[in-house]
């Protein structure tokens, strides 16, 4: 059940971002939304972002990177720092990590 709900939760997170963007409740707009993953076949690992959105922030192109954690624990500061570090290597656009 948890594996199924994780997928559903990611979809809900995307819908939430789009809804808040449409209501001008975010510092950025969401124009396109999807995900981004890369597989390392040698290491047998997968890394990426549950949600990646292209949009605008203050009239400039922006990319929003999100990880959707389906659990009952608050995110640790170390996890947030890793997310910010990971997204910084992908783009030179204005970015937001959530």
MMTF fields as JSON, N, C-alpha, C and O atoms, coordinates in Angstrom:
{
  "mmtfVersion": "1.0.0",
  "mmtfProducer": "UNKNOWN",
  "numBonds": 391,
  "numAtoms": 392,
  "numGroups": 98,
  "numChains": 1,
  "numModels": 1,
  "chainsPerModel": [1],
  "groupsPerChain": [98],
  "chainIdList": ["A"],
  "bondAtomList": [4, 2, 8, 6, 12, 10, 16, 14, 20, 18, 24, 22, 28, 26, 32, 30, 36, 34, 40, 38, 44, 42, 48, 46, 52, 50, 56, 54, 60, 58, 64, 62, 68, 66, 72, 70, 76, 74, 80, 78, 84, 82, 88, 86, 92, 90, 96, 94, 100, 98, 104, 102, 108, 106, 112, 110, 116, 114, 120, 118, 124, 122, 128, 126, 132, 130, 136, 134, 140, 138, 144, 142, 148, 146, 152, 150, 156, 154, 160, 158, 164, 162, 168, 166, 172, 170, 176, 174, 180, 178, 184, 182, 188, 186, 192, 190, 196, 194, 200, 198, 204, 202, 208, 206, 212, 210, 216, 214, 220, 218, 224, 222, 228, 226, 232, 230, 236, 234, 240, 238, 244, 242, 248, 246, 252, 250, 256, 254, 260, 258, 264, 262, 268, 266, 272, 270, 276, 274, 280, 278, 284, 282, 288, 286, 292, 290, 296, 294, 300, 298, 304, 302, 308, 306, 312, 310, 316, 314, 320, 318, 324, 322, 328, 326, 332, 330, 336, 334, 340, 338, 344, 342, 348, 346, 352, 350, 356, 354, 360, 358, 364, 362, 368, 366, 372, 370, 376, 374, 380, 378, 384, 382, 388, 386],
  "bondOrderList": [1, 1, 1, 1, 1, 1, 1, 1, 1, 1, 1, 1, 1, 1, 1, 1, 1, 1, 1, 1, 1, 1, 1, 1, 1, 1, 1, 1, 1, 1, 1, 1, 1, 1, 1, 1, 1, 1, 1, 1, 1, 1, 1, 1, 1, 1, 1, 1, 1, 1, 1, 1, 1, 1, 1, 1, 1, 1, 1, 1, 1, 1, 1, 1, 1, 1, 1, 1, 1, 1, 1, 1, 1, 1, 1, 1, 1, 1, 1, 1, 1, 1, 1, 1, 1, 1, 1, 1, 1, 1, 1, 1, 1, 1, 1, 1, 1],
  "groupList": [{"groupName": "UNK", "atomNameList": ["N", "CA", "C", "O"], "elementList": ["N", "C", "C", "O"], "formalChargeList": [0, 0, 0, 0], "bondAtomList": [1, 0, 2, 1, 3, 2], "bondOrderList": [1, 1, 2], "singleLetterCode": "X", "chemCompType": "L-PEPTIDE LINKING"}],
  "groupTypeList": [0, 0, 0, 0, 0, 0, 0, 0, 0, 0, 0, 0, 0, 0, 0, 0, 0, 0, 0, 0, 0, 0, 0, 0, 0, 0, 0, 0, 0, 0, 0, 0, 0, 0, 0, 0, 0, 0, 0, 0, 0, 0, 0, 0, 0, 0, 0, 0, 0, 0, 0, 0, 0, 0, 0, 0, 0, 0, 0, 0, 0, 0, 0, 0, 0, 0, 0, 0, 0, 0, 0, 0, 0, 0, 0, 0, 0, 0, 0, 0, 0, 0, 0, 0, 0, 0, 0, 0, 0, 0, 0, 0, 0, 0, 0, 0, 0, 0],
  "groupIdList": [1, 2, 3, 4, 5, 6, 7, 8, 9, 10, 11, 12, 13, 14, 15, 16, 17, 18, 19, 20, 21, 22, 23, 24, 25, 26, 27, 28, 29, 30, 31, 32, 33, 34, 35, 36, 37, 38, 39, 40, 41, 42, 43, 44, 45, 46, 47, 48, 49, 50, 51, 52, 53, 54, 55, 56, 57, 58, 59, 60, 61, 62, 63, 64, 65, 66, 67, 68, 69, 70, 71, 72, 73, 74, 75, 76, 77, 78, 79, 80, 81, 82, 83, 84, 85, 86, 87, 88, 89, 90, 91, 92, 93, 94, 95, 96, 97, 98],
  "secStructList": [7, 2, 2, 2, 2, 2, 2, 2, 2, 2, 2, 2, 2, 2, 2, 2, 2, 2, 2, 2, 2, 2, 6, 6, 7, 1, 1, 1, 7, 7, 1, 3, 3, 3, 3, 3, 3, 3, 3, 3, 6, 6, 6, 6, 3, 3, 3, 3, 3, 3, 3, 3, 3, 3, 3, 3, 3, 6, 6, 3, 3, 3, 3, 3, 3, 3, 7, 7, 7, 7, 1, 1, 1, 7, 7, 7, 2, 2, 2, 2, 2, 2, 2, 2, 2, 2, 2, 2, 6, 6, 7, 1, 1, 3, 3, 3, 3, 7],
  "xCoordList": [0.817, 0.0, 0.866, 0.553, 1.959, 2.827, 3.432, 3.538, 3.832, 4.418, 3.403, 3.751, 2.169, 1.107, 0.856, 0.75, 0.761, 0.456, 1.583, 1.331, 2.813, 3.922, 3.708, 3.903, 3.31, 3.035, 1.863, 1.904, 0.827, -0.344, 0.047, -0.385, 0.855, 1.282, 2.073, 1.888, 2.952, 3.714, 2.772, 2.972, 1.752, 0.761, 0.01, -0.222, -0.362, -1.05, -0.149, -0.621, 1.138, 2.08, 2.154, 2.172, 2.195, 2.209, 0.94, 0.988, -0.195, -1.472, -1.531, -2.068, -0.985, -0.939, -0.112, -0.531, 1.061, 1.901, 1.178, 1.193, 0.552, -0.167, -1.311, -1.512, -2.066, -3.182, -2.695, -3.27, -1.644, -1.116, -0.549, -0.676, 0.068, 0.583, -0.56, -0.487, -1.608, -2.763, -3.437, -4.063, -3.315, -3.91, -2.905, -3.177, -1.737, -0.683, -0.261, -0.051, -0.14, 0.222, 1.677, 2.086, 2.451, 3.849, 4.737, 4.246, 6.024, 6.924, 7.315, 8.129, 6.75, 7.043, 5.77, 4.804, 5.781, 4.659, 5.073, 6.251, 4.105, 4.312, 3.685, 2.471, 4.527, 4.026, 4.038, 3.126, 5.051, 5.157, 5.638, 6.409, 5.18, 5.607, 5.798, 5.027, 6.831, 7.126, 8.083, 8.068, 8.921, 9.918, 11.228, 11.279, 12.261, 13.575, 14.302, 14.453, 14.755, 15.487, 16.636, 16.535, 17.721, 18.845, 19.237, 19.307, 19.49, 19.893, 21.397, 21.961, 22.027, 23.441, 23.47, 23.418, 23.555, 23.495, 24.645, 24.464, 25.821, 26.975, 26.774, 27.053, 26.293, 26.081, 24.731, 24.505, 23.829, 22.496, 21.646, 20.803, 21.874, 21.132, 20.346, 20.617, 19.371, 18.571, 18.573, 18.456, 18.707, 18.71, 17.947, 17.945, 17.306, 16.585, 15.613, 15.789, 14.576, 13.576, 12.186, 11.892, 11.337, 9.956, 9.215, 8.42, 9.468, 8.826, 9.864, 10.704, 9.794, 10.59, 9.617, 8.895, 9.605, 8.674, 9.439, 10.383, 9.018, 9.539, 8.507, 7.307, 8.961, 8.049, 8.796, 9.848, 8.241, 8.82, 8.877, 8.051, 9.881, 10.008, 10.5, 11.582, 9.727, 10.067, 10.372, 11.287, 9.6, 9.743, 10.877, 11.058, 11.653, 12.769, 12.413, 11.582, 13.045, 12.837, 13.265, 14.291, 12.474, 12.777, 12.528, 11.68, 13.271, 13.083, 12.829, 13.553, 11.795, 11.431, 11.728, 11.226, 12.544, 12.895, 12.22, 12.274, 11.581, 10.886, 11.108, 11.155, 11.24, 11.201, 9.942, 9.696, 9.165, 7.921, 8.12, 8.152, 8.251, 8.508, 7.186, 6.518, 6.817, 5.58, 5.913, 6.113, 5.963, 6.16, 5.653, 5.179, 5.757, 5.206, 6.276, 6.032, 7.458, 8.563, 8.886, 8.82, 9.227, 9.67, 11.004, 11.782, 11.264, 12.526, 13.666, 13.535, 14.763, 15.952, 16.671, 16.58, 17.369, 18.127, 19.15, 19.371, 19.76, 20.757, 20.125, 20.75, 18.893, 18.204, 17.93, 18.089, 17.523, 17.263, 18.538, 18.517, 19.632, 20.914, 21.332, 21.844, 21.12, 21.437, 20.578, 21.07, 19.3, 18.399, 18.868, 18.899, 19.229, 19.703, 21.005, 21.185, 21.913, 23.186, 22.961, 23.592, 22.078, 21.812, 21.213, 21.616, 20.273, 19.636, 20.57, 20.423, 21.522, 22.408, 23.304, 23.812, 23.499, 24.357, 23.61, 24.229, 22.289, 21.505, 21.156, 20.824, 21.216, 20.726, 21.375, 21.854, 21.38, 21.844, 20.654, 20.833, 19.441, 18.229, 17.966, 18.582, 17.056, 16.562, 15.967, 15.175, 16.333, 15.829, 15.171, 15.481, 14.258, 13.584, 13.549, 13.123, 13.984, 13.947, 12.849, 12.795, 11.967, 10.872, 10.701, 9.824],
  "yCoordList": [-1.195, 0.0, 1.266, 2.237, 1.249, 2.423, 2.743, 3.913, 1.719, 1.946, 2.609, 3.526, 2.156, 2.759, 4.2, 5.1, 4.415, 5.748, 6.738, 7.936, 6.259, 7.158, 7.783, 8.986, 6.978, 7.472, 8.448, 9.489, 8.102, 8.981, 10.296, 11.362, 10.23, 11.428, 12.367, 13.583, 11.817, 12.642, 13.352, 14.526, 12.651, 13.263, 14.389, 15.451, 14.156, 15.177, 16.395, 17.529, 16.174, 17.291, 18.133, 19.362, 17.489, 18.219, 19.032, 20.187, 18.418, 19.126, 20.31, 21.363, 20.14, 21.213, 22.39, 23.542, 22.103, 23.177, 23.928, 25.158, 23.205, 23.845, 24.691, 25.815, 24.17, 24.915, 26.204, 27.27, 26.105, 27.299, 28.301, 29.51, 27.808, 28.691, 29.418, 30.625, 28.687, 29.295, 30.348, 31.27, 30.22, 31.181, 32.256, 33.029, 32.309, 33.287, 33.259, 34.305, 32.056, 31.903, 31.451, 31.101, 31.458, 31.042, 32.162, 33.034, 32.16, 33.187, 32.899, 33.623, 31.861, 31.46, 30.926, 30.602, 30.839, 30.223, 28.832, 28.571, 27.958, 26.612, 26.565, 26.698, 26.376, 26.322, 24.9, 24.506, 24.138, 22.725, 21.96, 22.48, 20.719, 19.933, 18.476, 17.929, 17.87, 16.474, 15.965, 16.449, 14.989, 14.491, 14.288, 14.382, 14.014, 13.799, 12.754, 12.896, 11.695, 10.617, 10.184, 10.245, 9.751, 9.185, 7.884, 7.817, 6.864, 5.565, 5.398, 5.714, 4.904, 4.529, 3.006, 2.366, 2.439, 0.986, 0.284, -0.804, 0.892, 0.275, 0.179, -0.853, 1.254, 1.27, 0.675, 0.337, 0.549, 0.032, 1.009, 0.605, 2.307, 3.33, 4.218, 4.278, 4.9, 5.879, 7.155, 7.115, 8.287, 9.568, 10.567, 10.474, 11.511, 12.527, 13.282, 13.398, 13.795, 14.617, 14.096, 13.757, 14.035, 13.594, 14.561, 14.14, 15.844, 16.873, 17.887, 18.334, 18.238, 19.332, 20.181, 19.678, 21.463, 22.36, 23.5, 24.047, 23.839, 25.024, 26.116, 25.865, 27.317, 28.431, 29.745, 29.876, 30.718, 32.055, 32.516, 32.136, 33.35, 34.005, 35.418, 35.602, 36.393, 37.794, 38.037, 38.789, 37.397, 37.595, 36.821, 36.896, 36.075, 35.296, 33.815, 33.379, 33.044, 31.602, 31.006, 31.392, 30.063, 29.422, 27.921, 27.466, 27.181, 25.74, 25.405, 25.855, 24.613, 24.221, 22.733, 21.925, 22.364, 20.976, 20.554, 21.278, 19.381, 18.923, 17.436, 16.639, 17.09, 15.712, 15.611, 16.471, 14.584, 14.392, 13.219, 12.066, 13.511, 12.482, 12.011, 12.754, 10.779, 10.205, 9.445, 8.23, 10.201, 9.592, 10.569, 11.658, 10.173, 10.982, 11.748, 12.232, 11.859, 12.529, 13.842, 13.894, 14.884, 16.116, 15.868, 15.014, 16.604, 16.46, 16.987, 17.998, 16.289, 16.697, 17.808, 17.87, 18.666, 19.745, 19.176, 19.744, 18.075, 17.461, 17.034, 17.177, 16.511, 16.133, 17.354, 17.302, 18.442, 19.674, 20.21, 20.654, 20.171, 20.629, 19.777, 20.31, 18.464, 17.591, 17.913, 17.908, 18.192, 18.567, 19.849, 19.926, 20.841, 22.114, 21.909, 22.463, 21.116, 20.847, 20.098, 20.414, 19.124, 18.326, 19.184, 19.054, 20.041, 20.849, 21.904, 22.311, 22.357, 23.431, 22.989, 23.828, 21.708, 21.221, 21.017, 20.664, 21.232, 20.942, 22.134, 21.949, 23.315, 24.448, 25.747, 25.879, 26.706, 28.043, 29.002, 30.217, 28.445, 29.261, 29.554, 28.949, 30.478, 30.701, 29.389, 28.779, 28.934, 27.659, 27.803, 28.704, 26.884, 26.797, 25.336, 24.501, 25.006, 23.642, 23.546, 24.333, 22.561, 22.399, 20.944, 20.601],
  "zCoordList": [0.0, 0.0, 0.0, -0.69, 0.782, 0.845, -0.513, -0.88, -1.269, -2.59, -3.52, -4.264, -3.482, -4.29, -3.841, -4.674, -2.546, -2.025, -2.292, -2.422, -2.375, -2.698, -4.075, -4.246, -5.05, -6.403, -6.395, -7.051, -5.653, -5.548, -4.887, -5.324, -3.844, -3.129, -4.037, -3.979, -4.873, -5.812, -6.775, -7.086, -7.246, -8.136, -7.419, -7.996, -6.177, -5.382, -5.188, -5.27, -4.932, -4.767, -6.033, -5.959, -7.187, -8.457, -8.65, -9.071, -8.338, -8.463, -7.506, -7.848, -6.317, -5.325, -5.842, -5.727, -6.41, -6.956, -8.068, -8.096, -8.974, -10.076, -9.536, -9.995, -8.566, -7.972, -7.316, -7.532, -6.522, -5.847, -6.848, -6.657, -7.903, -8.955, -9.644, -9.875, -9.971, -10.639, -9.778, -10.3, -8.465, -7.525, -7.101, -6.182, -7.769, -7.461, -5.991, -5.378, -5.436, -4.033, -3.853, -2.745, -4.933, -4.885, -5.427, -6.145, -5.101, -5.645, -7.091, -7.665, -7.681, -9.053, -9.689, -8.998, -11.016, -11.72, -12.185, -12.427, -12.304, -12.822, -14.208, -14.358, -15.219, -16.592, -17.136, -17.864, -16.794, -17.177, -15.961, -15.154, -15.831, -14.677, -15.089, -15.878, -14.542, -14.818, -13.756, -12.625, -14.109, -13.168, -13.917, -15.144, -13.178, -13.788, -12.97, -11.757, -13.642, -12.981, -13.871, -15.096, -13.266, -13.995, -13.303, -12.076, -14.098, -13.569, -13.731, -14.778, -12.694, -12.753, -12.757, -11.707, -13.959, -14.095, -13.389, -12.841, -13.398, -12.737, -11.23, -10.62, -10.643, -9.197, -8.81, -7.649, -9.797, -9.51, -8.719, -7.918, -8.949, -8.209, -9.163, -10.362, -8.594, -9.313, -8.494, -7.269, -9.171, -8.476, -9.32, -10.547, -8.68, -9.428, -8.556, -7.343, -9.209, -8.534, -8.863, -10.01, -7.849, -8.05, -8.958, -9.798, -8.797, -9.612, -10.072, -9.291, -11.332, -11.889, -12.686, -13.546, -12.395, -13.073, -13.729, -13.16, -14.921, -15.6, -15.445, -15.56, -15.188, -15.007, -15.014, -15.641, -14.308, -14.234, -12.784, -11.954, -12.505, -11.211, -11.489, -12.045, -11.113, -11.376, -12.853, -13.189, -13.731, -15.167, -15.805, -17.021, -15.02, -15.546, -15.527, -14.73, -16.41, -16.415, -15.084, -14.523, -14.583, -13.301, -13.406, -14.173, -12.634, -12.531, -11.069, -10.181, -10.834, -9.478, -9.34, -10.122, -8.349, -8.085, -6.789, -5.795, -6.793, -5.586, -5.353, -6.29, -4.101, -3.649, -2.786, -1.941, -2.996, -2.256, -1.305, -1.734, -0.03, 0.972, 1.563, 2.282, 1.259, 1.79, 3.076, 3.075, 4.163, 5.48, 6.528, 6.204, 7.758, 8.849, 9.607, 10.712, 9.018, 9.671, 8.948, 7.72, 9.673, 9.005, 8.306, 8.732, 7.249, 6.515, 7.378, 8.069, 7.32, 8.067, 7.294, 6.068, 7.995, 7.372, 6.393, 5.323, 6.75, 5.867, 4.538, 3.486, 4.573, 3.344, 2.476, 1.256, 3.099, 2.369, 1.729, 0.581, 2.454, 1.906, 0.708, -0.277, 0.778, -0.352, -1.561, -2.689, -1.338, -2.424, -3.097, -4.325, -2.318, -2.862, -3.623, -4.707, -3.062, -3.727, -5.05, -6.059, -5.04, -6.23, -7.351, -8.507, -7.026, -8.072, -8.621, -9.774, -7.835, -8.304, -9.455, -10.198, -9.608, -10.687, -12.001, -13.005, -12.019, -13.207, -14.075, -15.246, -13.566, -14.349, -13.913, -12.787, -14.833, -14.483, -14.387, -14.296, -14.408, -14.274, -12.808, -11.93, -12.539, -11.179, -10.704, -11.423, -9.49, -9.007, -7.637, -6.858, -7.381, -6.082, -5.696, -6.494, -4.498, -4.004, -2.96, -2.015, -3.152, -2.201, -1.847, -1.054]
}
